[in-house]
Amino acid sequence: MMQSQEIALIAVTQKGIEQARLLRARLRMGKLYRPDRYGPPEKNWECPYSGALSDHVPTWFERFDQLVFFLAAGAVTRLIAPHLSSKTLDPGVLAVDERGAFVIPLLSGHRGGANGLARTVAGCLGATAVVTTASDATVGFSLDLLEESFGWVVEPAHQVKAAMLSLVNKEPVTVIQEVGCRGCWLEERELPQNLTLTRDVRQLPKRDFEHVLWVTDRIVHNLEGIDPEKVLWYWPKSLVLGVGCERGISLEALEEGLERFLRHNGYAKASIGIVASVDLKADEKAILQLAERNGWQTFFYSPEELSRVSGIAHPSELVERHVGTPGVAEPAALLAAKAERLLVEKQALSSTLSPKRMTFALARLSHFQDTASTKGKVVFIGAGPGDPDLLTLKARNVLRRADVVVYAGSLIPEDVLRYAPATATLYNSAHLTLEAITETMISAVRSGKLVVRLQSGDLSIYSAIQEQMTRLDAAGMTYELIPGISSFQAAAAALKSELTLPEEVQTVILTRGEGKTKMPERESLESLAKHGSTLCIYLSARLSKKIQAQLLISYPADTPVAILYRVCWPDEKIIVTDLAHLDNEVRKNKLTRTTLILVGKAIGGRENRSRLYDETHEHIFRRRAFKKAGSAA
C-alpha cells in the first residue's frame, strides 16, 4: 500500500493522456493535467490547463510530492532544471514514455520516493522501471532511507555521501546498532555483503573499515580504537524527557541545564523526541519554546494521572503539597514513554543564567530496546523441503545472526546450515529427546542468546513443534515462528501441476496413513477418499499397500499418482504412475521414508479454464470486455 501522497500526472499528447488515465485508474490517486485543447474533463480528477506547459511547472513543483510526466526524459529535464533546489526539498520526478514501456525516476529517487513510485507505476502499466541511483542499482540499500524510513537523525550529514559511495564500491563498512525497535533492527534486513553488522563494538572483527555507522541514543566516549573521523552517528528518536521547573524560567537557562544533564548522564539530545510535564506547565514559555526549537512533541498530564504512576524514584512531599503529585519529571517521562523504569532518575539543577531551578528525568520509549536489555529467544524456522534457495529471506536473515542452531540432521541439508555464522553453536537433534532439545534451547535463551530451531518443510504440518512450545511456555520463554515452504508445494512445482482444477477439484487434503500413529476414524483414508479431492499423503511410504487398497474403494484405478522421494534434494526421485501401480512402484524403488504421495486427477491436469481471466468476468480491477447480447445494460 502506497503512503498518501500528492501526485500530479502530466501529459500533452493523446497517447500520453491515455497512458495517464490508465495509470490514474489503477493508482486511484493523483490529478491528471493535460492541455485544454482536448476538451472538457472526463473525470473530476482531470484538470485541463491553458497556455504553455512550462508556465505551470513551478506551481506543480511547489504543490506536489511527485510529478509523473508522460514525456521524453530530455524534455522533462529541461522543464524542471530551473526549479531545482535540493534533494531534501525537491519532489520526486518521473518520466514515462508515451507507449508506457519505461518509467525513469529523474529526481529525488531516495528522499523524494521517486524510485519506489517508479516501481509502482511500472507495475500498473506493465512497464520497466529504469532505476539508476547507484545504491538501488548495485547494493539495494540506501543510507538516505535510514533517515526517511526510521526518522533517525544523522551527524555529520555531509559524510553520508562518502559512506554510500563506499557501500557501492564494495569497500568494508560496519554498522554498530545499539538501539532499535520492531521493524528497524537492520539485522532483520537484507544487507550488502560488504556491510558488517554488530550490536556491540567489542564484538567487531579486527579489520579496517572505511566507515562506521553507529546507531545509538547515548553519547559514546570510548570508541574502542575506531577513528572518530570514520564514524557516522545515527540517533533514533527513542528518548522521552520529563521536565519540571519554576515558573518563569528562561529558555536559555533551561537549555543550559538540559545540556549539562545530558552530558553528565551520557545521552544524546538528538535522540529526544518527546518532552513531558504536568499540565500546570502547558503554558510555560521556556518548555514550549524548547520543544518547538528542537521539533519535539509535548505531552502534559494532570496531577491525578502523574500521582498514579508507580516506579517514581524520588517522590517529594513539597511537590505533592503544592502540585498534587509526588513527582513531575519522573512520572511524566514514564507516562509518555509507556515505560516501567527510568533511564535517568530525577536530577535537580540550577543555572548561572537564572536562580530558578529545574528538574529532568529520562525514559526510553517502550517499543525501543537497547542491546543490553534485549532478551534471548527461540525462533522456529520452517527450512523448506531441502533446496536452500527456498529458505525465506526473513528466515535467512535470522539464521545469519543465530547464536545457537538446533536442527534435524537427517532432514536439514548442509547448504542451509551454511547461512549460520561461524560463531554459532550447532546441535543435531536427530539423537536427542524432546526434553534434551528443549533444555538446550531454554539454557541458551536464559543466557541471552538467539536460538534458531530449524524444522524441515513448513511448521504448520507434522512438525512436532507444539510439544516444544508447550515446554517453552511452561519455562516462560520468548519464541516466534517463521513459516517455510511445505513439500506438497515443492512437489506441485516439480510436477508442474496445480493441485486444483476449475469445476473438478477445489479441495486439497493434507493427511497421512495410519501406522503406529492412530488416525481419528472420521479422518481415515477411506473417509477422505470419498471426497475425490487431491490427496497429499505424508509419512506413509511403508504403508503403500494398505493406502492403495483404501483409496481404490473410491478412486478409479487409473487415477494419477505421483510419488516423490526427497523432493528438492540433489537425489530427488519423482515417479508418476496411476493408483493401480502405487504399491508396486514404491516397493520397486525401495522407498521407505522422506516420501510424499500425491493422488488425484489434478496431477498433470490441464483441463478446464477458470473464470478469473475470462473476458466475460468482471471484477474490481478489470471491467468486462463485452456484454452478451440481450444482457442487462
C-alpha positions as CSV (number, residue, x, y, z in Angstrom):
1,M,0.0,0.0,0.0
2,M,1.4,3.4,-1.0
3,Q,1.6,6.1,1.5
4,S,-0.8,9.0,0.8
5,Q,1.0,11.5,-1.5
6,E,0.0,14.4,-3.7
7,I,0.8,13.2,-7.2
8,A,0.5,15.1,-10.5
9,L,0.2,13.1,-13.8
10,I,1.2,15.4,-16.7
11,A,0.6,14.6,-20.3
12,V,0.5,16.7,-23.5
13,T,-0.3,14.2,-26.3
14,Q,-3.3,12.0,-26.9
15,K,-1.3,8.8,-26.4
16,G,0.3,10.2,-23.2
17,I,-3.1,11.2,-21.9
18,E,-4.4,7.7,-22.5
19,Q,-1.5,6.2,-20.5
20,A,-2.0,8.8,-17.8
21,R,-5.7,8.0,-17.5
22,L,-4.9,4.3,-17.3
23,L,-2.3,4.9,-14.5
24,R,-4.8,7.2,-12.6
25,A,-7.4,4.5,-12.7
26,R,-5.0,1.9,-11.3
27,L,-3.3,4.1,-8.8
28,R,-6.6,5.5,-7.6
29,M,-4.8,8.7,-6.6
30,G,-3.4,11.8,-8.2
31,K,-4.6,14.6,-10.6
32,L,-4.2,14.5,-14.3
33,Y,-3.1,17.7,-16.0
34,R,-3.4,18.0,-19.8
35,P,-3.9,20.8,-22.4
36,D,-7.4,22.2,-22.6
37,R,-7.5,21.7,-26.3
38,Y,-8.6,18.1,-25.7
39,G,-11.9,19.2,-24.5
40,P,-13.7,19.2,-21.1
41,P,-12.5,16.8,-18.4
42,E,-13.9,13.2,-18.4
43,K,-13.3,12.7,-14.7
44,N,-13.2,15.0,-11.7
45,W,-9.5,14.3,-11.3
46,E,-8.8,15.6,-14.8
47,C,-7.5,19.2,-14.9
48,P,-7.2,20.9,-18.3
49,Y,-4.7,23.8,-18.4
50,S,-4.2,26.6,-20.9
51,G,-1.0,28.2,-22.1
52,A,2.5,26.8,-22.2
53,L,3.3,23.7,-20.1
54,S,6.5,25.4,-18.7
55,D,4.3,28.1,-17.2
56,H,2.6,25.5,-14.9
57,V,5.7,23.6,-13.8
58,P,6.7,26.0,-10.9
59,T,3.2,25.6,-9.3
60,W,3.3,21.8,-9.6
61,F,6.8,21.7,-8.3
62,E,5.7,23.6,-5.1
63,R,2.4,21.8,-4.6
64,F,3.0,18.1,-5.3
65,D,5.1,15.3,-3.7
66,Q,5.5,13.5,-7.1
67,L,5.4,14.6,-10.7
68,V,4.9,12.0,-13.3
69,F,5.5,13.3,-16.8
70,F,4.4,11.4,-19.9
71,L,7.2,12.9,-22.0
72,A,10.7,12.2,-23.1
73,A,13.3,12.3,-20.3
74,G,15.2,15.1,-22.0
75,A,12.1,17.3,-22.3
76,V,11.3,16.7,-18.6
77,T,14.9,17.5,-17.6
78,R,14.7,20.9,-19.4
79,L,11.3,21.7,-17.9
80,I,12.4,21.1,-14.2
81,A,16.0,22.3,-14.4
82,P,15.2,26.0,-13.5
83,H,13.3,24.9,-10.4
84,L,15.8,22.5,-8.7
85,S,16.6,23.3,-5.1
86,S,17.9,20.3,-3.1
87,K,17.3,16.6,-2.7
88,T,15.7,17.3,0.7
89,L,13.1,19.7,-0.8
90,D,12.5,18.8,-4.4
91,P,9.6,16.5,-5.3
92,G,10.1,13.1,-7.0
93,V,10.0,13.4,-10.8
94,L,9.4,10.5,-13.2
95,A,9.4,10.4,-16.9
96,V,7.2,7.8,-18.7
97,D,7.4,7.3,-22.4
98,E,4.1,7.7,-24.3
99,R,3.9,3.9,-25.0
100,G,4.1,3.2,-21.3
101,A,7.1,0.9,-21.7
102,F,9.7,2.6,-19.5
103,V,9.5,4.6,-16.2
104,I,12.6,6.6,-15.3
105,P,13.0,8.4,-11.9
106,L,14.9,11.6,-12.7
107,L,14.8,13.4,-9.4
108,S,14.7,12.6,-5.6
109,G,15.0,8.9,-6.1
110,H,15.6,8.1,-2.4
111,R,14.3,11.0,-0.4
112,G,11.5,12.0,-2.7
113,G,10.4,8.4,-3.1
114,A,10.7,8.5,-6.9
115,N,12.4,5.1,-7.1
116,G,9.7,3.4,-5.1
117,L,6.9,5.2,-7.1
118,A,8.7,4.2,-10.4
119,R,8.3,0.6,-9.5
120,T,4.7,1.1,-8.6
121,V,3.9,2.9,-11.8
122,A,5.8,0.2,-13.8
123,G,3.6,-2.4,-12.2
124,C,0.4,-0.5,-13.0
125,L,1.4,0.0,-16.7
126,G,3.2,-3.3,-17.3
127,A,6.4,-1.2,-17.9
128,T,10.0,-1.4,-16.9
129,A,11.4,0.8,-14.1
130,V,14.8,2.1,-15.0
131,V,16.3,3.0,-11.6
132,T,19.8,4.5,-11.9
133,T,20.7,5.6,-8.4
134,A,23.9,3.7,-7.6
135,S,22.8,2.3,-4.2
136,D,19.5,0.9,-5.6
137,A,21.1,-0.5,-8.7
138,T,24.1,-2.1,-7.0
139,V,23.5,-2.8,-3.3
140,G,19.7,-2.4,-2.9
141,F,20.3,-0.4,0.4
142,S,20.3,3.3,0.9
143,L,21.6,5.3,3.9
144,D,19.2,8.1,2.9
145,L,16.3,5.8,3.8
146,L,17.5,5.3,7.4
147,E,16.5,8.9,7.9
148,E,13.4,8.8,5.8
149,S,12.0,5.4,6.9
150,F,13.1,5.3,10.5
151,G,13.3,9.0,11.4
152,W,16.9,8.7,12.6
153,V,19.0,11.9,12.8
154,V,22.4,11.6,11.2
155,E,25.6,13.5,12.2
156,P,27.7,14.7,10.4
157,A,25.3,14.7,7.5
158,H,28.0,15.6,5.0
159,Q,29.6,12.2,5.4
160,V,26.6,10.2,4.2
161,K,27.6,10.5,0.6
162,A,31.1,9.2,1.2
163,A,29.7,6.2,3.2
164,M,27.2,5.4,0.5
165,L,30.0,5.5,-2.1
166,S,32.0,3.0,0.0
167,L,29.0,0.7,0.0
168,V,28.5,1.0,-3.7
169,N,32.3,0.4,-4.3
170,K,32.2,-2.8,-2.1
171,E,34.5,-1.3,0.5
172,P,34.2,-2.6,4.0
173,V,31.6,-0.7,6.1
174,T,30.2,-1.6,9.5
175,V,27.1,-0.8,11.4
176,I,27.0,-0.9,15.2
177,Q,23.4,-0.8,16.2
178,E,22.8,-0.5,20.0
179,V,19.2,0.7,19.9
180,G,16.3,-0.4,17.8
181,C,12.6,-1.3,17.7
182,R,10.4,-3.7,15.8
183,G,10.9,-3.2,12.1
184,C,14.1,-1.0,12.4
185,W,16.7,-3.6,13.5
186,L,19.0,-3.7,10.5
187,E,19.8,-7.3,11.2
188,E,16.3,-8.2,10.1
189,R,17.0,-6.8,6.6
190,E,18.9,-8.0,3.6
191,L,22.2,-6.1,3.7
192,P,25.1,-5.8,1.2
193,Q,27.9,-8.4,1.7
194,N,30.5,-5.7,2.4
195,L,28.5,-4.4,5.3
196,T,29.3,-5.9,8.7
197,L,26.7,-5.7,11.5
198,T,27.1,-5.9,15.2
199,R,25.2,-4.8,18.3
200,D,28.4,-4.4,20.4
201,V,31.5,-2.5,19.3
202,R,33.6,-5.0,21.4
203,Q,32.4,-7.8,19.1
204,L,33.6,-6.0,15.9
205,P,36.1,-8.0,13.8
206,K,39.6,-6.6,13.9
207,R,39.8,-5.0,10.4
208,D,40.0,-1.6,8.9
209,F,36.6,-0.2,7.9
210,E,36.1,2.7,5.6
211,H,33.1,3.9,7.6
212,V,31.4,3.1,10.9
213,L,27.6,3.7,11.1
214,W,26.8,3.9,14.8
215,V,23.1,3.7,15.8
216,T,22.7,4.7,19.4
217,D,20.9,7.2,21.7
218,R,23.9,7.6,24.1
219,I,27.0,9.8,23.9
220,V,29.9,7.4,23.2
221,H,33.3,8.3,24.6
222,N,35.1,5.0,24.3
223,L,35.3,4.2,20.6
224,E,37.4,1.1,21.2
225,G,40.2,2.4,18.9
226,I,37.9,3.4,16.0
227,D,39.0,6.6,14.1
228,P,36.3,9.2,15.1
229,E,36.6,10.7,11.6
230,K,35.1,7.5,10.2
231,V,32.1,7.4,12.5
232,L,28.6,8.4,11.2
233,W,26.2,8.8,14.1
234,Y,22.6,7.8,13.7
235,W,20.3,9.0,16.6
236,P,16.9,7.3,16.7
237,K,14.1,9.3,18.4
238,S,13.9,6.9,21.3
239,L,14.1,9.1,24.4
240,V,11.4,11.0,26.4
241,L,12.5,13.9,28.6
242,G,10.5,14.6,31.7
243,V,10.8,18.2,32.9
244,G,9.7,20.3,35.9
245,C,10.8,23.9,36.5
246,E,10.0,27.0,38.5
247,R,7.5,29.4,36.9
248,G,9.1,31.9,34.5
249,I,12.4,30.2,33.9
250,S,14.2,31.5,30.8
251,L,14.7,29.3,27.7
252,E,18.4,29.9,27.8
253,A,18.6,28.7,31.4
254,L,16.5,25.6,30.7
255,E,18.7,24.8,27.6
256,E,21.9,25.2,29.5
257,G,20.7,23.0,32.4
258,L,19.5,20.3,29.9
259,E,22.9,20.3,28.1
260,R,24.6,19.7,31.4
261,F,22.1,17.0,32.4
262,L,22.6,15.1,29.1
263,R,26.3,15.5,29.1
264,H,26.6,14.2,32.7
265,N,24.4,11.2,32.0
266,G,25.8,10.4,28.5
267,Y,22.6,10.6,26.4
268,A,22.2,12.4,23.0
269,K,19.9,15.4,22.7
270,A,19.3,14.4,19.1
271,S,17.5,11.2,20.3
272,I,14.9,13.1,22.3
273,G,11.6,13.0,20.6
274,I,9.1,13.9,23.3
275,V,9.1,16.3,26.3
276,A,6.6,15.7,29.1
277,S,5.4,17.6,32.2
278,V,2.4,18.4,34.4
279,D,-0.5,20.2,32.8
280,L,0.2,23.2,35.0
281,K,3.2,23.8,32.7
282,A,1.3,23.6,29.5
283,D,1.7,27.4,29.1
284,E,5.3,27.5,30.4
285,K,7.1,29.5,27.7
286,A,10.5,28.0,28.1
287,I,9.2,24.4,27.8
288,L,7.1,25.2,24.8
289,Q,10.0,27.1,23.1
290,L,12.4,24.3,23.9
291,A,10.1,21.8,22.3
292,E,9.4,24.0,19.3
293,R,13.1,24.7,18.7
294,N,14.0,21.0,18.7
295,G,10.9,19.7,16.9
296,W,9.8,17.7,20.0
297,Q,6.3,16.6,20.7
298,T,4.8,17.8,24.0
299,F,2.7,15.8,26.5
300,F,1.1,17.3,29.6
301,Y,-0.6,15.3,32.3
302,S,-2.9,16.1,35.2
303,P,-1.6,15.8,38.8
304,E,-4.1,12.9,39.2
305,E,-2.6,11.0,36.2
306,L,1.0,11.6,37.5
307,S,0.2,10.5,41.0
308,R,-1.0,7.1,39.8
309,V,2.4,6.3,38.2
310,S,4.5,3.7,40.0
311,G,8.2,3.5,39.9
312,I,9.0,7.1,41.0
313,A,12.5,7.1,42.4
314,H,12.4,10.4,44.2
315,P,8.9,11.4,45.5
316,S,8.7,14.8,47.0
317,E,6.3,15.9,49.8
318,L,6.8,19.5,48.8
319,V,5.8,18.9,45.2
320,E,2.8,16.8,46.3
321,R,1.7,19.6,48.7
322,H,1.9,22.3,46.0
323,V,1.1,20.4,42.8
324,G,-0.9,17.4,43.9
325,T,1.5,14.7,42.8
326,P,4.7,13.4,44.4
327,G,6.7,14.0,41.3
328,V,6.6,15.7,37.9
329,A,9.6,14.9,35.7
330,E,9.8,11.2,36.6
331,P,6.2,10.2,36.2
332,A,5.7,12.4,33.2
333,A,8.6,10.7,31.4
334,L,7.3,7.2,32.3
335,L,3.8,8.0,31.2
336,A,4.8,9.5,27.9
337,A,7.3,6.6,27.2
338,K,4.7,4.0,28.4
339,A,7.7,2.6,30.2
340,E,8.1,0.9,33.6
341,R,11.6,2.2,34.5
342,L,13.6,5.3,34.1
343,L,16.9,5.5,32.2
344,V,17.9,8.5,34.4
345,E,16.2,9.4,37.6
346,K,15.2,12.9,38.5
347,Q,18.0,15.4,38.9
348,A,17.5,19.0,40.1
349,L,19.7,21.6,38.6
350,S,20.2,25.4,38.6
351,S,21.9,27.6,36.0
352,T,24.2,30.5,36.2
353,L,21.7,32.2,33.8
354,S,18.8,32.1,36.3
355,P,18.2,31.5,40.0
356,K,15.2,29.4,39.1
357,R,15.5,25.6,39.5
358,M,14.6,22.8,37.1
359,T,14.3,19.0,37.2
360,F,14.9,16.5,34.5
361,A,14.3,12.7,34.1
362,L,14.8,10.5,31.1
363,A,13.0,7.4,29.9
364,R,13.2,5.3,26.7
365,L,10.0,4.7,24.6
366,S,8.7,1.2,25.5
367,H,8.9,-0.1,21.9
368,F,12.6,0.7,21.8
369,Q,15.2,-1.7,23.1
370,D,18.9,-1.5,23.6
371,T,21.2,-4.4,23.3
372,A,21.8,-4.7,27.0
373,S,18.1,-5.3,27.6
374,T,17.4,-7.5,24.6
375,K,16.5,-10.9,25.9
376,G,17.3,-14.2,24.3
377,K,14.6,-16.1,22.4
378,V,13.8,-19.1,20.2
379,V,12.9,-18.7,16.6
380,F,11.3,-21.8,14.9
381,I,12.1,-21.7,11.2
382,G,10.5,-23.8,8.5
383,A,13.5,-24.6,6.4
384,G,11.5,-25.8,3.4
385,P,11.7,-29.1,1.6
386,G,15.5,-29.1,1.0
387,D,16.6,-26.6,-1.6
388,P,18.4,-23.8,0.4
389,D,17.2,-21.3,-2.2
390,L,13.7,-21.9,-1.0
391,L,14.5,-20.6,2.5
392,T,12.6,-17.3,3.0
393,L,14.6,-14.1,3.2
394,K,13.4,-13.5,6.8
395,A,14.5,-17.0,7.8
396,R,17.9,-16.5,6.2
397,N,18.4,-13.1,7.9
398,V,17.5,-14.6,11.3
399,L,19.7,-17.6,10.8
400,R,22.7,-15.4,9.9
401,R,22.7,-13.9,13.4
402,A,21.9,-17.0,15.4
403,D,24.0,-17.9,18.4
404,V,22.7,-21.4,18.7
405,V,21.1,-23.6,15.9
406,V,19.2,-26.8,16.7
407,Y,18.5,-28.8,13.6
408,A,17.3,-32.3,12.5
409,G,20.4,-33.7,10.8
410,S,18.7,-36.1,8.5
411,L,16.2,-33.5,7.2
412,I,18.2,-30.3,7.0
413,P,20.8,-30.1,4.3
414,E,24.3,-28.7,4.9
415,D,23.8,-25.9,2.5
416,V,21.1,-24.5,4.7
417,L,23.3,-24.6,7.8
418,R,26.0,-22.6,5.9
419,Y,23.8,-19.5,6.4
420,A,24.5,-19.7,10.2
421,P,27.5,-17.7,11.3
422,A,30.8,-19.4,12.1
423,T,30.4,-18.4,15.7
424,A,27.1,-20.3,16.1
425,T,26.9,-23.5,18.1
426,L,25.1,-26.3,16.2
427,Y,23.2,-29.1,17.8
428,N,21.9,-32.1,15.7
429,S,18.6,-33.0,17.3
430,A,18.4,-36.4,15.5
431,H,19.6,-38.3,18.5
432,L,18.1,-36.0,21.2
433,T,14.8,-36.5,23.1
434,L,12.2,-33.7,23.5
435,E,13.5,-33.0,27.0
436,A,17.1,-32.7,25.8
437,I,16.1,-30.4,22.9
438,T,14.1,-28.0,25.0
439,E,16.6,-27.9,27.8
440,T,19.3,-26.9,25.3
441,M,17.1,-24.1,23.9
442,I,16.0,-22.9,27.4
443,S,19.5,-22.8,28.7
444,A,20.7,-20.7,25.7
445,V,17.8,-18.3,25.9
446,R,18.4,-17.7,29.6
447,S,22.0,-16.7,28.6
448,G,20.5,-14.1,26.4
449,K,21.2,-16.0,23.1
450,L,19.3,-16.2,19.9
451,V,18.3,-19.8,19.3
452,V,17.2,-21.0,15.9
453,R,15.2,-24.2,15.8
454,L,15.4,-25.5,12.2
455,Q,12.5,-27.7,11.1
456,S,12.0,-29.2,7.7
457,G,9.2,-28.1,5.4
458,D,6.6,-25.8,7.0
459,L,6.0,-25.5,10.7
460,S,2.2,-26.0,10.4
461,I,2.3,-29.6,9.2
462,Y,3.7,-32.6,11.1
463,S,6.5,-30.5,12.6
464,A,6.1,-31.7,16.2
465,I,6.6,-28.1,17.5
466,Q,3.5,-27.9,19.6
467,E,5.1,-30.1,22.3
468,Q,8.3,-27.9,22.2
469,M,6.2,-24.8,22.5
470,T,4.4,-26.3,25.5
471,R,7.6,-26.7,27.3
472,L,8.9,-23.2,26.3
473,D,5.6,-21.7,27.6
474,A,6.0,-23.5,30.9
475,A,9.5,-22.1,31.2
476,G,8.4,-18.6,30.3
477,M,10.5,-18.4,27.2
478,T,10.0,-16.0,24.3
479,Y,9.7,-17.5,20.9
480,E,8.4,-16.8,17.4
481,L,7.7,-18.8,14.2
482,I,8.8,-18.2,10.6
483,P,6.9,-20.3,8.1
484,G,8.6,-22.3,5.3
485,I,7.6,-23.9,2.0
486,S,6.0,-27.4,2.5
487,S,7.0,-30.4,0.5
488,F,3.5,-30.6,-1.1
489,Q,4.1,-27.2,-2.6
490,A,7.5,-28.1,-3.8
491,A,6.0,-31.4,-5.2
492,A,3.4,-29.4,-7.2
493,A,6.1,-27.2,-8.7
494,A,8.3,-30.2,-9.6
495,L,5.3,-31.9,-11.3
496,K,4.3,-28.6,-13.0
497,S,0.8,-29.1,-11.6
498,E,-1.8,-27.0,-10.0
499,L,-3.5,-29.1,-7.3
500,T,-6.9,-27.7,-8.0
501,L,-8.9,-27.9,-11.3
502,P,-11.8,-25.5,-12.1
503,E,-15.1,-27.2,-11.6
504,E,-13.4,-30.6,-11.0
505,V,-11.2,-30.4,-7.9
506,Q,-11.3,-27.5,-5.5
507,T,-10.1,-29.1,-2.3
508,V,-6.6,-30.3,-1.3
509,I,-6.3,-32.6,1.7
510,L,-3.0,-33.0,3.6
511,T,-3.0,-36.2,5.6
512,R,-1.1,-39.4,6.4
513,G,-1.7,-43.1,6.6
514,E,-2.5,-44.9,9.8
515,G,0.5,-46.8,11.2
516,K,1.8,-46.6,14.7
517,T,0.2,-43.2,15.0
518,K,-3.5,-43.8,15.1
519,M,-5.9,-41.6,13.0
520,P,-9.3,-40.4,14.1
521,E,-11.9,-42.6,12.5
522,R,-13.5,-39.6,10.7
523,E,-10.1,-38.9,9.1
524,S,-9.4,-42.4,7.8
525,L,-8.2,-42.6,4.2
526,E,-11.4,-44.4,3.2
527,S,-13.4,-41.5,4.5
528,L,-11.3,-38.8,3.0
529,A,-11.1,-40.6,-0.4
530,K,-14.9,-40.3,-0.8
531,H,-14.4,-36.5,-1.5
532,G,-12.4,-37.2,-4.7
533,S,-10.1,-34.3,-3.7
534,T,-6.4,-34.0,-4.3
535,L,-4.7,-36.0,-1.5
536,C,-1.2,-35.3,-0.3
537,I,-0.2,-38.2,1.9
538,Y,2.8,-37.7,4.2
539,L,4.9,-40.2,6.2
540,S,3.3,-43.3,4.6
541,A,5.7,-44.9,2.1
542,R,5.9,-48.1,4.3
543,L,2.1,-48.3,4.2
544,S,1.8,-48.2,0.4
545,K,-0.1,-51.5,0.0
546,K,-2.6,-50.5,2.7
547,I,-3.0,-47.0,1.3
548,Q,-3.6,-48.3,-2.3
549,A,-6.4,-50.7,-1.1
550,Q,-8.1,-47.9,0.9
551,L,-8.0,-45.4,-2.0
552,L,-9.2,-47.9,-4.6
553,I,-12.6,-48.0,-2.8
554,S,-13.4,-44.5,-4.0
555,Y,-10.8,-43.5,-6.7
556,P,-10.7,-45.2,-10.1
557,A,-7.6,-47.4,-10.7
558,D,-6.3,-45.0,-13.4
559,T,-6.3,-42.0,-11.0
560,P,-3.0,-40.2,-11.5
561,V,-0.5,-40.7,-8.6
562,A,2.9,-39.0,-8.0
563,I,5.5,-40.5,-5.7
564,L,8.2,-38.0,-4.7
565,Y,11.3,-39.0,-2.7
566,R,13.3,-36.2,-1.1
567,V,11.8,-33.6,-3.4
568,C,14.2,-30.6,-3.9
569,W,17.2,-32.5,-2.7
570,P,20.0,-33.4,-5.2
571,D,19.0,-37.1,-5.1
572,E,15.3,-36.5,-5.5
573,K,13.2,-39.1,-7.3
574,I,9.9,-38.4,-8.9
575,I,7.6,-41.3,-10.2
576,V,4.3,-40.5,-11.9
577,T,2.0,-43.5,-12.3
578,D,-1.6,-44.5,-11.5
579,L,-3.3,-45.7,-8.4
580,A,-3.3,-49.3,-9.6
581,H,0.5,-49.3,-9.6
582,L,1.2,-47.3,-6.5
583,D,2.4,-50.1,-4.2
584,N,4.4,-51.8,-6.9
585,E,6.3,-48.5,-7.7
586,V,7.1,-47.8,-4.0
587,R,8.4,-51.3,-3.5
588,K,10.3,-51.4,-6.8
589,N,12.2,-48.2,-5.9
590,K,12.7,-49.3,-2.3
591,L,11.1,-46.1,-0.8
592,T,10.6,-46.2,2.9
593,R,11.0,-42.6,4.2
594,T,11.0,-38.9,3.2
595,T,8.5,-39.8,0.5
596,L,5.3,-37.8,-0.3
597,I,2.4,-39.4,-2.3
598,L,0.0,-37.2,-4.3
599,V,-3.3,-38.7,-5.6
600,G,-5.9,-37.1,-7.8
601,K,-6.9,-36.1,-11.3
602,A,-5.3,-32.6,-10.8
603,I,-1.8,-34.1,-11.1
604,G,-0.7,-33.2,-14.6
605,G,-4.2,-31.9,-15.3
606,R,-4.7,-29.3,-18.0
607,E,-8.5,-29.3,-18.4
608,N,-11.0,-26.5,-17.9
609,R,-10.4,-22.8,-17.6
610,S,-11.0,-20.6,-14.6
611,R,-13.2,-17.5,-14.8
612,L,-10.5,-15.3,-13.3
613,Y,-9.0,-14.2,-16.6
614,D,-12.1,-14.8,-18.8
615,E,-13.0,-11.8,-20.8
616,T,-16.6,-12.1,-19.6
617,H,-15.6,-12.0,-16.0
618,E,-15.8,-8.6,-14.3
619,H,-14.1,-7.7,-11.1
620,I,-12.9,-4.6,-9.3
621,F,-9.6,-4.3,-11.3
622,R,-11.0,-5.2,-14.7
623,R,-14.2,-4.3,-16.5
624,R,-16.0,-6.8,-18.6
625,A,-14.6,-6.8,-22.2
626,F,-18.1,-7.2,-23.6
627,K,-21.6,-7.9,-22.6
628,K,-23.6,-10.7,-24.1
629,A,-26.4,-9.7,-26.5
630,G,-29.6,-9.1,-24.6
631,S,-27.9,-8.8,-21.2
632,A,-28.9,-6.0,-18.9
633,A,-27.0,-2.8,-19.5
